[in-house]
Amino acid sequence: MNHIRKTIICIFLCFLSYSFSFAQDIDRWDKEVNAKENPNTLWFKNAKFGLFIHWGLYSKLAGVWKDKDYYGSGEWLMNQAKIPATEYAKVASSFNPVKFNAQKWADLAKDAGIRYLVITAKHHEGFAMYDSKVSDFNIVKASPYGKDPMKALADATRKRGIEFGFYYSQFLDWHEPNGGGNKWDFKEADKDYLKYYKEKSIPQLKELLTNYGNLGIVWFDMPGGLNKEQTQKLVDEMHALQPKSLFSSRVGQGLGDYRTFGDSEVPATPIKGAWESIYTHNDSWGYISHDMNFKSPAEIIHLLANVASKGGNLMLNVGPDGEGKIPYYSEKFLRATGVWLKANGESIYESTYGPIPAQPWGVSTSKPGRLFLHVLYPPGNGKIIVPGINSTITKVYRLTDNAPLKYSLKDQILSVDMPHSPDQYNTVIAVEYKGILNDGYLNNIPTVSDQYEANILEVANANTSGAAKMETLTYSHYFGDWKHIPCILHMTKPEDQVEFKFNITASGDYKILLEYSCSEENAKQEGIMEFAHKTYKFQTLRTSEYSSGKPLLFIKHPVAIVSVAKTGIYTIKISPETNAKELFKLKSVILQPVL
């Protein structure tokens, strides 16, 4: 029990500080799930593409409070500006989203190729976007709108064959004296978290799971205030109301039904089981009028292919404004994504991760007997090189029109001629085969070619020895902008080594760059890179510190130009020259052909 108490205290401190260390802890909780997989996850694993919608009073404020613009996550405006709860509550009196149209939202989701939709029923601000009998602080009773948009949206999405679900922030509630998070109005010592759960959080969850039909997902967020036994009781109560509904891992204590990774995070290698990555369409989850950094259709499609290539789902977020309108570019770019999915969805839906790890041209997904090559970056010579093909190939063709493509297979390396008119976003080449393909992640040998401006060797595919180890670093450049970067750490001695093995398919000269981050304290140390029986020395350069609240910056440091006379398998080994401090945080090795 002492261990549990200490853990809970630690969690409370994290919630109150909203520091960088908090983000790291949340990251860890997100990935914990029940060891026994929920049998209802099959539809979820097959769906691949979801739509997240953040909508609340913050949408009306649009990132502005008292003529000051705020940046980052718009739904956190109340916290960023430290707005008193009583003053923030007055926003509801002018919140009137008369342009909300549930049918149009559902039609957009369908046209975009969305298979499930999750919307915020209550975010951290404490305002319920549905007709709650538990608290009058809701859209029906506290706003002039006076209607329940969740009821209409639930009905409209189901009619379009889309699974419907609610987001609910179970612990953070800045409106309530006993809710988690608001320390600018309410003293921490006076809070009774169990009272908050008993009087608002659990009763509202029961309303949502009782009054809106069958829910595909209950997307819990921000665990806290409960130990594992209490969380288990909460999960059991909710599952009794919706036995088939899936609960996100952010319910806490490892009791979720599927993994939700950290905001804007994709795992470095395939993950078994049901999981999803969540991304914003622009920079904020909630609507901000001055946030115009929308991901293009190509960026969305590349992201979707990358997530699917690791075996997961992408849930992309849009933030409607205070009138109930979805931003113009969100609607336009989602529809463009849907057009691509209509022609190529067979390579995404019901697929699993591809046994061919990421290559210079792109990524792969698979189904029994079929491999899908997602060519995100067409090679200059129009030939795709696919390593590790140990089965008999029966057919190779472009997925959109079944046009056969020329190919050859030698020494387990498949070479495919690209179509003459590649897709502007992602050309999918289908490969049919007999037998079982080797899992390339077990012995990945990526391709290096002179047909690409840069051949990137990711650390996820490297081998380490000594104390060297790959870890994922989490940081942000501004509020809510979480980055998750796998890096090789703990290289302090010559025996702490990282090795990259790869196949060079074209002779010639290549410039080798090391992409890393290095603190001022650790800069100006000497390292050694070995390639083709030659040793190259370099001195590390300062980039940035890695600590709470600070961004992490990377440099692409050229260390050598090498000449490759023969094609074939090569290795690069990197290590410190002497015993010292950590050499750097290595993100990747890049080989650029010198033309």
MIVO-175005 format. One record per residue (C-alpha): residue number from 1; residue in three letters; chain; x, z, y. Coordinates in steps of 0.5 Angstrom, whole numbers, plus 500, padded with zeros to 3 digits. Last residue first. Example, Ala and Ser with C-alpha at 12.3 -4.5 7.8 and 13.67 -1.06 7.14 Angstrom:
BEGIN
[2, SER, A, [527, 514, 498]],
[1, ALA, A, [525, 516, 491]],
//
This chain:
BEGIN
[595, LEU, A, [553, 385, 527]],
[594, VAL, A, [555, 392, 525]],
[593, PRO, A, [550, 394, 521]],
[592, GLN, A, [548, 401, 522]],
[591, LEU, A, [548, 407, 517]],
[590, ILE, A, [545, 414, 519]],
[589, VAL, A, [546, 420, 516]],
[588, SER, A, [540, 425, 517]],
[587, LYS, A, [538, 432, 520]],
[586, LEU, A, [544, 436, 519]],
[585, LYS, A, [544, 443, 523]],
[584, PHE, A, [551, 444, 525]],
[583, LEU, A, [558, 447, 522]],
[582, GLU, A, [555, 454, 521]],
[581, LYS, A, [561, 459, 523]],
[580, ALA, A, [568, 458, 520]],
[579, ASN, A, [572, 457, 514]],
[578, THR, A, [575, 450, 515]],
[577, GLU, A, [574, 443, 515]],
[576, PRO, A, [566, 444, 514]],
[575, SER, A, [563, 439, 509]],
[574, ILE, A, [560, 432, 509]],
[573, LYS, A, [560, 427, 503]],
[572, ILE, A, [558, 420, 503]],
[571, THR, A, [557, 416, 497]],
[570, TYR, A, [556, 409, 495]],
[569, ILE, A, [553, 405, 489]],
[568, GLY, A, [553, 397, 490]],
[567, THR, A, [555, 392, 494]],
[566, LYS, A, [563, 390, 495]],
[565, ALA, A, [567, 389, 501]],
[564, VAL, A, [564, 395, 505]],
[563, SER, A, [568, 396, 512]],
[562, VAL, A, [567, 403, 515]],
[561, ILE, A, [566, 405, 522]],
[560, ALA, A, [566, 412, 524]],
[559, VAL, A, [563, 418, 527]],
[558, PRO, A, [558, 416, 531]],
[557, HIS, A, [554, 422, 533]],
[556, LYS, A, [546, 422, 533]],
[555, ILE, A, [544, 428, 537]],
[554, PHE, A, [538, 433, 536]],
[553, LEU, A, [535, 437, 540]],
[552, LEU, A, [531, 444, 538]],
[551, PRO, A, [526, 446, 543]],
[550, LYS, A, [526, 454, 545]],
[549, GLY, A, [521, 459, 544]],
[548, SER, A, [524, 463, 539]],
[547, SER, A, [531, 461, 537]],
[546, TYR, A, [535, 455, 535]],
[545, GLU, A, [540, 453, 541]],
[544, SER, A, [541, 446, 543]],
[543, THR, A, [546, 440, 543]],
[542, ARG, A, [553, 441, 543]],
[541, LEU, A, [558, 437, 539]],
[540, THR, A, [561, 437, 533]],
[539, GLN, A, [568, 435, 532]],
[538, PHE, A, [570, 429, 527]],
[537, LYS, A, [574, 428, 521]],
[536, TYR, A, [574, 421, 517]],
[535, THR, A, [577, 422, 510]],
[534, LYS, A, [577, 415, 505]],
[533, HIS, A, [575, 415, 498]],
[532, ALA, A, [569, 410, 499]],
[531, PHE, A, [566, 415, 504]],
[530, GLU, A, [568, 422, 506]],
[529, MET, A, [566, 426, 512]],
[528, ILE, A, [570, 432, 514]],
[527, GLY, A, [568, 437, 520]],
[526, GLU, A, [571, 440, 525]],
[525, GLN, A, [568, 445, 530]],
[524, LYS, A, [567, 444, 537]],
[523, ALA, A, [560, 447, 538]],
[522, ASN, A, [558, 453, 534]],
[521, GLU, A, [557, 457, 540]],
[520, GLU, A, [554, 452, 544]],
[519, SER, A, [549, 451, 539]],
[518, CYS, A, [549, 444, 534]],
[517, SER, A, [543, 440, 532]],
[516, TYR, A, [544, 434, 528]],
[515, GLU, A, [544, 426, 526]],
[514, LEU, A, [551, 424, 524]],
[513, LEU, A, [552, 417, 525]],
[512, ILE, A, [556, 412, 521]],
[511, LYS, A, [557, 405, 523]],
[510, TYR, A, [557, 399, 518]],
[509, ASP, A, [561, 393, 517]],
[508, GLY, A, [560, 388, 512]],
[507, SER, A, [557, 387, 505]],
[506, ALA, A, [550, 387, 503]],
[505, THR, A, [546, 391, 498]],
[504, ILE, A, [549, 398, 499]],
[503, ASN, A, [546, 403, 494]],
[502, PHE, A, [545, 410, 496]],
[501, LYS, A, [548, 417, 494]],
[500, PHE, A, [548, 423, 500]],
[499, GLU, A, [552, 429, 499]],
[498, VAL, A, [552, 435, 502]],
[497, GLN, A, [558, 441, 502]],
[496, ASP, A, [559, 448, 503]],
[495, GLU, A, [565, 448, 499]],
[494, PRO, A, [569, 447, 505]],
[493, LYS, A, [566, 453, 508]],
[492, THR, A, [560, 455, 514]],
[491, MET, A, [555, 450, 512]],
[490, HIS, A, [549, 454, 512]],
[489, LEU, A, [544, 449, 514]],
[488, ILE, A, [541, 442, 511]],
[487, CYS, A, [535, 440, 516]],
[486, PRO, A, [528, 439, 514]],
[485, ILE, A, [524, 438, 521]],
[484, HIS, A, [518, 441, 523]],
[483, LYS, A, [515, 440, 530]],
[482, TRP, A, [510, 444, 533]],
[481, ASP, A, [507, 442, 540]],
[480, GLY, A, [503, 448, 542]],
[479, PHE, A, [506, 450, 548]],
[478, TYR, A, [512, 445, 550]],
[477, HIS, A, [518, 443, 546]],
[476, SER, A, [516, 446, 540]],
[475, TYR, A, [520, 449, 534]],
[474, THR, A, [520, 449, 526]],
[473, LEU, A, [526, 448, 522]],
[472, THR, A, [525, 446, 514]],
[471, GLU, A, [530, 448, 510]],
[470, MET, A, [535, 445, 506]],
[469, LYS, A, [541, 449, 503]],
[468, ALA, A, [549, 449, 504]],
[467, ALA, A, [552, 455, 501]],
[466, GLY, A, [556, 452, 495]],
[465, SER, A, [553, 445, 493]],
[464, THR, A, [548, 440, 496]],
[463, ASN, A, [545, 434, 494]],
[462, ALA, A, [541, 429, 499]],
[461, ASN, A, [534, 426, 498]],
[460, ALA, A, [531, 431, 503]],
[459, VAL, A, [537, 430, 508]],
[458, GLU, A, [534, 423, 509]],
[457, LEU, A, [539, 417, 509]],
[456, ILE, A, [537, 413, 515]],
[455, ASN, A, [538, 405, 515]],
[454, ALA, A, [538, 403, 522]],
[453, GLU, A, [538, 396, 525]],
[452, TYR, A, [535, 393, 518]],
[451, GLN, A, [537, 387, 515]],
[450, ASP, A, [544, 389, 513]],
[449, SER, A, [542, 394, 508]],
[448, VAL, A, [542, 401, 505]],
[447, THR, A, [537, 402, 499]],
[446, PRO, A, [536, 409, 497]],
[445, ILE, A, [538, 412, 491]],
[444, ASN, A, [533, 418, 489]],
[443, ASN, A, [535, 421, 482]],
[442, LEU, A, [529, 426, 481]],
[441, TYR, A, [525, 423, 487]],
[440, GLY, A, [525, 416, 483]],
[439, ASP, A, [520, 418, 478]],
[438, ASN, A, [521, 413, 473]],
[437, LEU, A, [515, 408, 472]],
[436, ILE, A, [511, 409, 466]],
[435, GLY, A, [509, 403, 462]],
[434, LYS, A, [506, 396, 464]],
[433, TYR, A, [507, 394, 471]],
[432, GLU, A, [502, 391, 477]],
[431, VAL, A, [506, 391, 484]],
[430, ALA, A, [501, 391, 490]],
[429, ILE, A, [504, 389, 497]],
[428, VAL, A, [501, 392, 503]],
[427, THR, A, [503, 390, 509]],
[426, ASN, A, [503, 395, 515]],
[425, TYR, A, [501, 394, 522]],
[424, GLN, A, [502, 387, 524]],
[423, ASP, A, [500, 385, 517]],
[422, PRO, A, [505, 380, 515]],
[421, SER, A, [504, 372, 515]],
[420, HIS, A, [509, 369, 511]],
[419, PRO, A, [509, 374, 505]],
[418, MET, A, [515, 378, 504]],
[417, ASP, A, [519, 376, 498]],
[416, VAL, A, [520, 381, 493]],
[415, SER, A, [526, 384, 490]],
[414, LEU, A, [526, 389, 484]],
[413, ILE, A, [532, 393, 482]],
[412, GLN, A, [532, 396, 475]],
[411, ASP, A, [538, 392, 473]],
[410, LYS, A, [535, 386, 475]],
[409, LEU, A, [528, 384, 477]],
[408, SER, A, [525, 378, 481]],
[407, TYR, A, [520, 377, 485]],
[406, LYS, A, [515, 371, 488]],
[405, LEU, A, [509, 373, 491]],
[404, PRO, A, [502, 372, 489]],
[403, ALA, A, [496, 372, 494]],
[402, ASN, A, [491, 377, 492]],
[401, ASP, A, [488, 377, 499]],
[400, THR, A, [489, 383, 502]],
[399, LEU, A, [493, 386, 497]],
[398, ARG, A, [499, 381, 497]],
[397, TYR, A, [501, 380, 490]],
[396, VAL, A, [506, 382, 485]],
[395, LYS, A, [504, 381, 477]],
[394, THR, A, [506, 383, 470]],
[393, ILE, A, [512, 387, 472]],
[392, THR, A, [515, 391, 465]],
[391, SER, A, [518, 398, 467]],
[390, ASN, A, [524, 401, 469]],
[389, ILE, A, [523, 400, 477]],
[388, GLY, A, [528, 404, 480]],
[387, PRO, A, [530, 401, 486]],
[386, VAL, A, [525, 396, 491]],
[385, ILE, A, [529, 391, 495]],
[384, ILE, A, [524, 387, 500]],
[383, LYS, A, [526, 380, 502]],
[382, GLY, A, [524, 377, 508]],
[381, ASN, A, [531, 376, 511]],
[380, GLY, A, [530, 381, 517]],
[379, PRO, A, [527, 386, 513]],
[378, PRO, A, [519, 388, 515]],
[377, TYR, A, [518, 395, 517]],
[376, LEU, A, [512, 398, 515]],
[375, VAL, A, [512, 395, 508]],
[374, HIS, A, [507, 400, 504]],
[373, LEU, A, [509, 398, 497]],
[372, PHE, A, [503, 400, 492]],
[371, LEU, A, [505, 401, 485]],
[370, ARG, A, [500, 400, 480]],
[369, GLY, A, [499, 401, 472]],
[368, PRO, A, [496, 408, 474]],
[367, LYS, A, [495, 409, 481]],
[366, SER, A, [501, 409, 486]],
[365, THR, A, [503, 410, 493]],
[364, SER, A, [510, 407, 497]],
[363, VAL, A, [514, 408, 503]],
[362, GLY, A, [517, 404, 508]],
[361, TRP, A, [522, 398, 509]],
[360, PRO, A, [528, 402, 510]],
[359, GLN, A, [526, 406, 503]],
[358, ALA, A, [522, 412, 502]],
[357, PRO, A, [522, 415, 495]],
[356, ILE, A, [519, 410, 490]],
[355, PRO, A, [515, 414, 485]],
[354, GLY, A, [509, 413, 490]],
[353, TYR, A, [504, 419, 491]],
[352, THR, A, [497, 419, 489]],
[351, SER, A, [492, 414, 490]],
[350, GLU, A, [484, 415, 490]],
[349, TYR, A, [484, 412, 497]],
[348, ILE, A, [490, 409, 500]],
[347, SER, A, [492, 403, 497]],
[346, GLU, A, [485, 401, 495]],
[345, GLY, A, [484, 402, 503]],
[344, ASN, A, [488, 395, 505]],
[343, ALA, A, [483, 391, 507]],
[342, LYS, A, [477, 396, 510]],
[341, LEU, A, [483, 400, 511]],
[340, TRP, A, [486, 396, 516]],
[339, VAL, A, [479, 395, 520]],
[338, GLY, A, [478, 402, 520]],
[337, THR, A, [485, 403, 523]],
[336, ALA, A, [482, 399, 529]],
[335, ARG, A, [476, 403, 529]],
[334, LEU, A, [480, 409, 530]],
[333, PHE, A, [484, 406, 535]],
[332, LYS, A, [478, 404, 540]],
[331, GLU, A, [475, 411, 539]],
[330, SER, A, [481, 415, 540]],
[329, TYR, A, [482, 410, 546]],
[328, TYR, A, [476, 411, 549]],
[327, PRO, A, [476, 419, 549]],
[326, ILE, A, [470, 421, 545]],
[325, LYS, A, [464, 423, 549]],
[324, GLY, A, [460, 430, 549]],
[323, GLU, A, [459, 431, 556]],
[322, GLY, A, [465, 436, 556]],
[321, ASP, A, [470, 431, 553]],
[320, PRO, A, [471, 430, 545]],
[319, GLY, A, [477, 432, 542]],
[318, VAL, A, [480, 428, 536]],
[317, ASN, A, [484, 430, 530]],
[316, LEU, A, [487, 426, 525]],
[315, MET, A, [486, 429, 518]],
[314, LEU, A, [491, 426, 513]],
[313, ASN, A, [491, 427, 506]],
[312, GLY, A, [496, 429, 501]],
[311, GLY, A, [500, 425, 495]],
[310, LYS, A, [507, 425, 499]],
[309, SER, A, [506, 417, 500]],
[308, ALA, A, [499, 419, 502]],
[307, VAL, A, [502, 422, 508]],
[306, ASN, A, [507, 417, 510]],
[305, ALA, A, [501, 412, 509]],
[304, LEU, A, [497, 415, 514]],
[303, LEU, A, [502, 416, 519]],
[302, HIS, A, [504, 409, 519]],
[301, ILE, A, [497, 407, 520]],
[300, ILE, A, [496, 412, 525]],
[299, GLU, A, [502, 410, 529]],
[298, ALA, A, [500, 402, 528]],
[297, PRO, A, [493, 404, 531]],
[296, SER, A, [497, 407, 537]],
[295, LYS, A, [497, 415, 538]],
[294, PHE, A, [494, 417, 544]],
[293, ASN, A, [499, 420, 550]],
[292, MET, A, [493, 420, 555]],
[291, ASP, A, [493, 427, 556]],
[290, HIS, A, [491, 428, 564]],
[289, SER, A, [483, 430, 562]],
[288, ILE, A, [485, 435, 556]],
[287, TYR, A, [480, 435, 551]],
[286, GLY, A, [482, 440, 545]],
[285, TRP, A, [487, 439, 540]],
[284, SER, A, [492, 436, 545]],
[283, ASP, A, [498, 431, 545]],
[282, ASN, A, [494, 425, 543]],
[281, HIS, A, [491, 423, 536]],
[280, THR, A, [492, 430, 534]],
[279, TYR, A, [495, 431, 527]],
[278, ILE, A, [493, 435, 521]],
[277, SER, A, [497, 434, 514]],
[276, GLU, A, [493, 436, 508]],
[275, TRP, A, [493, 439, 501]],
[274, ALA, A, [491, 438, 494]],
[273, GLY, A, [495, 439, 488]],
[272, LYS, A, [503, 437, 487]],
[271, ILE, A, [507, 436, 493]],
[270, PRO, A, [511, 430, 494]],
[269, THR, A, [518, 431, 498]],
[268, ALA, A, [519, 432, 506]],
[267, PRO, A, [513, 435, 507]],
[266, VAL, A, [509, 433, 513]],
[265, GLU, A, [507, 437, 519]],
[264, SER, A, [504, 436, 525]],
[263, ASP, A, [500, 443, 525]],
[262, GLY, A, [503, 447, 519]],
[261, PHE, A, [501, 445, 512]],
[260, THR, A, [494, 446, 510]],
[259, ARG, A, [494, 447, 502]],
[258, TYR, A, [488, 447, 498]],
[257, ASP, A, [483, 452, 495]],
[256, GLY, A, [485, 458, 499]],
[255, LEU, A, [487, 465, 497]],
[254, GLY, A, [494, 466, 498]],
[253, GLN, A, [493, 472, 503]],
[252, GLY, A, [490, 468, 508]],
[251, VAL, A, [484, 464, 510]],
[250, ARG, A, [489, 459, 513]],
[249, SER, A, [489, 456, 506]],
[248, SER, A, [483, 452, 507]],
[247, PHE, A, [476, 453, 503]],
[246, LEU, A, [473, 448, 499]],
[245, SER, A, [465, 448, 498]],
[244, LYS, A, [463, 448, 491]],
[243, PRO, A, [460, 455, 490]],
[242, GLN, A, [457, 455, 497]],
[241, LEU, A, [454, 462, 498]],
[240, ALA, A, [457, 466, 493]],
[239, HIS, A, [464, 462, 495]],
[238, MET, A, [463, 466, 502]],
[237, GLU, A, [462, 473, 499]],
[236, ASP, A, [468, 471, 494]],
[235, VAL, A, [472, 469, 500]],
[234, LEU, A, [471, 475, 504]],
[233, LYS, A, [472, 480, 498]],
[232, GLN, A, [478, 477, 497]],
[231, THR, A, [480, 478, 504]],
[230, GLN, A, [479, 485, 504]],
[229, GLU, A, [483, 486, 497]],
[228, LYS, A, [489, 482, 501]],
[227, ASN, A, [489, 486, 507]],
[226, LEU, A, [485, 484, 513]],
[225, GLY, A, [486, 484, 520]],
[224, GLY, A, [489, 477, 520]],
[223, PRO, A, [488, 470, 518]],
[222, MET, A, [488, 465, 524]],
[221, ASP, A, [484, 459, 521]],
[220, PHE, A, [478, 458, 516]],
[219, TRP, A, [476, 450, 515]],
[218, VAL, A, [470, 451, 511]],
[217, ILE, A, [470, 444, 507]],
[216, GLY, A, [465, 440, 503]],
[215, LEU, A, [459, 444, 506]],
[214, ASN, A, [452, 443, 503]],
[213, GLY, A, [446, 445, 507]],
[212, TYR, A, [447, 447, 515]],
[211, ASN, A, [444, 454, 515]],
[210, THR, A, [447, 458, 509]],
[209, LEU, A, [454, 457, 510]],
[208, LEU, A, [454, 457, 517]],
[207, GLU, A, [450, 463, 518]],
[206, LYS, A, [454, 467, 513]],
[205, LEU, A, [460, 465, 517]],
[204, GLN, A, [457, 468, 523]],
[203, PRO, A, [455, 474, 519]],
[202, ILE, A, [463, 475, 517]],
[201, SER, A, [466, 474, 524]],
[200, LYS, A, [461, 478, 528]],
[199, GLU, A, [459, 485, 526]],
[198, LYS, A, [463, 486, 520]],
[197, TYR, A, [469, 482, 522]],
[196, TYR, A, [469, 485, 529]],
[195, LYS, A, [468, 492, 526]],
[194, LEU, A, [474, 491, 521]],
[193, TYR, A, [478, 489, 527]],
[192, ASP, A, [477, 496, 531]],
[191, LYS, A, [481, 495, 538]],
[190, ASP, A, [482, 501, 542]],
[189, ALA, A, [489, 501, 541]],
[188, GLU, A, [490, 493, 543]],
[187, LYS, A, [487, 494, 550]],
[186, PHE, A, [482, 489, 552]],
[185, ASP, A, [482, 484, 558]],
[184, TRP, A, [490, 481, 557]],
[183, LYS, A, [490, 483, 550]],
[182, ASN, A, [486, 478, 548]],
[181, GLY, A, [488, 476, 541]],
[180, GLY, A, [484, 479, 535]],
[179, GLY, A, [477, 481, 536]],
[178, ASN, A, [475, 488, 538]],
[177, PRO, A, [473, 487, 545]],
[176, GLU, A, [470, 480, 544]],
[175, HIS, A, [471, 474, 548]],
[174, TRP, A, [478, 472, 546]],
[173, ASP, A, [476, 472, 538]],
[172, LEU, A, [482, 471, 534]],
[171, PHE, A, [480, 473, 527]],
[170, GLN, A, [476, 468, 523]],
[169, SER, A, [477, 462, 527]],
[168, TYR, A, [472, 457, 524]],
[167, TYR, A, [472, 450, 522]],
[166, PHE, A, [466, 447, 519]],
[165, GLY, A, [465, 442, 514]],
[164, PHE, A, [462, 435, 512]],
[163, GLU, A, [463, 430, 507]],
[162, ILE, A, [462, 423, 509]],
[161, GLY, A, [456, 418, 506]],
[160, ARG, A, [454, 416, 512]],
[159, LYS, A, [447, 420, 511]],
[158, ARG, A, [452, 426, 510]],
[157, THR, A, [455, 425, 517]],
[156, ALA, A, [448, 424, 521]],
[155, ASP, A, [445, 431, 518]],
[154, ALA, A, [451, 435, 519]],
[153, LEU, A, [452, 432, 526]],
[152, ALA, A, [445, 434, 528]],
[151, LYS, A, [445, 441, 526]],
[150, MET, A, [452, 442, 529]],
[149, PRO, A, [449, 439, 536]],
[148, ASP, A, [444, 445, 536]],
[147, LYS, A, [440, 445, 543]],
[146, GLY, A, [440, 448, 549]],
[145, TYR, A, [444, 444, 553]],
[144, PRO, A, [443, 449, 559]],
[143, SER, A, [448, 453, 556]],
[142, ALA, A, [448, 461, 554]],
[141, LYS, A, [442, 460, 548]],
[140, VAL, A, [443, 454, 545]],
[139, ILE, A, [451, 453, 546]],
[138, ASN, A, [453, 460, 544]],
[137, PHE, A, [455, 467, 547]],
[136, ASP, A, [448, 470, 544]],
[135, SER, A, [451, 473, 538]],
[134, VAL, A, [449, 474, 531]],
[133, LYS, A, [443, 469, 531]],
[132, SER, A, [448, 463, 532]],
[131, ASP, A, [445, 456, 534]],
[130, TYR, A, [451, 452, 534]],
[129, MET, A, [458, 451, 538]],
[128, ALA, A, [459, 458, 538]],
[127, PHE, A, [464, 461, 543]],
[126, GLY, A, [469, 466, 541]],
[125, GLU, A, [475, 463, 545]],
[124, HIS, A, [479, 462, 539]],
[123, HIS, A, [474, 457, 536]],
[122, LYS, A, [467, 457, 533]],
[121, ALA, A, [464, 452, 530]],
[120, THR, A, [470, 447, 530]],
[119, ILE, A, [468, 440, 527]],
[118, VAL, A, [471, 438, 520]],
[117, LEU, A, [469, 431, 518]],
[116, TYR, A, [471, 428, 511]],
[115, ARG, A, [472, 420, 508]],
[114, ILE, A, [474, 417, 515]],
[113, GLY, A, [475, 409, 514]],
[112, ALA, A, [474, 408, 522]],
[111, ASP, A, [468, 405, 521]],
[110, LYS, A, [465, 411, 518]],
[109, ALA, A, [468, 416, 523]],
[108, LEU, A, [465, 412, 529]],
[107, ASP, A, [458, 411, 525]],
[106, ALA, A, [458, 419, 525]],
[105, TRP, A, [460, 420, 532]],
[104, LYS, A, [455, 415, 534]],
[103, GLN, A, [449, 418, 530]],
[102, ALA, A, [451, 425, 533]],
[101, ASN, A, [450, 423, 540]],
[100, PHE, A, [453, 427, 545]],
[99, LYS, A, [452, 424, 552]],
[98, VAL, A, [448, 431, 554]],
[97, PRO, A, [454, 435, 554]],
[96, ASN, A, [451, 441, 558]],
[95, PHE, A, [456, 446, 559]],
[94, SER, A, [455, 449, 566]],
[93, SER, A, [452, 456, 564]],
[92, ALA, A, [458, 456, 559]],
[91, VAL, A, [463, 456, 564]],
[90, LYS, A, [461, 463, 566]],
[89, ALA, A, [464, 466, 559]],
[88, TYR, A, [471, 465, 562]],
[87, GLU, A, [469, 470, 568]],
[86, THR, A, [467, 475, 563]],
[85, ALA, A, [473, 474, 558]],
[84, PRO, A, [478, 474, 564]],
[83, ILE, A, [482, 468, 564]],
[82, LYS, A, [489, 469, 562]],
[81, ALA, A, [491, 462, 564]],
[80, GLN, A, [495, 460, 557]],
[79, ASN, A, [490, 464, 553]],
[78, MET, A, [483, 461, 556]],
[77, LEU, A, [487, 454, 556]],
[76, TRP, A, [488, 455, 548]],
[75, GLU, A, [483, 449, 547]],
[74, GLY, A, [487, 445, 551]],
[73, SER, A, [493, 445, 547]],
[72, GLY, A, [499, 443, 551]],
[71, TYR, A, [499, 442, 558]],
[70, TYR, A, [495, 446, 564]],
[69, ASP, A, [493, 443, 571]],
[68, LYS, A, [492, 448, 576]],
[67, ASP, A, [486, 447, 581]],
[66, LYS, A, [483, 454, 579]],
[65, TRP, A, [483, 452, 571]],
[64, VAL, A, [484, 445, 569]],
[63, GLY, A, [486, 443, 561]],
[62, ALA, A, [479, 439, 561]],
[61, LEU, A, [475, 445, 563]],
[60, LYS, A, [469, 442, 559]],
[59, SER, A, [473, 441, 553]],
[58, TYR, A, [475, 448, 553]],
[57, LEU, A, [468, 450, 553]],
[56, GLY, A, [468, 447, 546]],
[55, TRP, A, [470, 441, 541]],
[54, HIS, A, [476, 440, 537]],
[53, ILE, A, [474, 435, 532]],
[52, PHE, A, [478, 433, 525]],
[51, LEU, A, [477, 427, 522]],
[50, GLY, A, [479, 426, 515]],
[49, PHE, A, [483, 421, 511]],
[48, LYS, A, [486, 422, 504]],
[47, ALA, A, [479, 422, 500]],
[46, ASN, A, [481, 422, 493]],
[45, LYS, A, [485, 429, 493]],
[44, PHE, A, [478, 432, 497]],
[43, TRP, A, [473, 429, 491]],
[42, LEU, A, [478, 432, 486]],
[41, THR, A, [478, 439, 489]],
[40, ASN, A, [472, 441, 486]],
[39, PRO, A, [476, 444, 480]],
[38, ASN, A, [479, 449, 484]],
[37, GLU, A, [486, 450, 482]],
[36, LYS, A, [489, 456, 479]],
[35, ALA, A, [495, 459, 483]],
[34, ASN, A, [490, 460, 489]],
[33, VAL, A, [494, 458, 495]],
[32, GLU, A, [500, 459, 500]],
[31, LYS, A, [502, 453, 504]],
[30, ASP, A, [498, 456, 511]],
[29, TRP, A, [501, 463, 510]],
[28, ARG, A, [508, 460, 511]],
[27, ASP, A, [507, 456, 517]],
[26, ILE, A, [503, 462, 520]],
[25, ASP, A, [509, 466, 520]],
[24, GLN, A, [514, 461, 523]],
[23, ALA, A, [509, 460, 529]],
[22, PHE, A, [509, 467, 530]],
[21, SER, A, [516, 467, 530]],
[20, PHE, A, [516, 462, 536]],
[19, SER, A, [511, 467, 540]],
[18, TYR, A, [504, 468, 540]],
[17, SER, A, [506, 475, 542]],
[16, LEU, A, [499, 479, 540]],
[15, PHE, A, [498, 475, 534]],
[14, CYS, A, [505, 476, 531]],
[13, LEU, A, [505, 483, 533]],
[12, PHE, A, [498, 484, 529]],
[11, ILE, A, [502, 480, 523]],
[10, CYS, A, [507, 485, 523]],
[9, ILE, A, [502, 491, 523]],
[8, ILE, A, [499, 487, 517]],
[7, THR, A, [505, 486, 513]],
[6, LYS, A, [507, 494, 514]],
[5, ARG, A, [501, 496, 512]],
[4, ILE, A, [501, 492, 505]],
[3, HIS, A, [508, 494, 504]],
[2, ASN, A, [506, 501, 505]],
[1, MET, A, [500, 500, 500]],
//
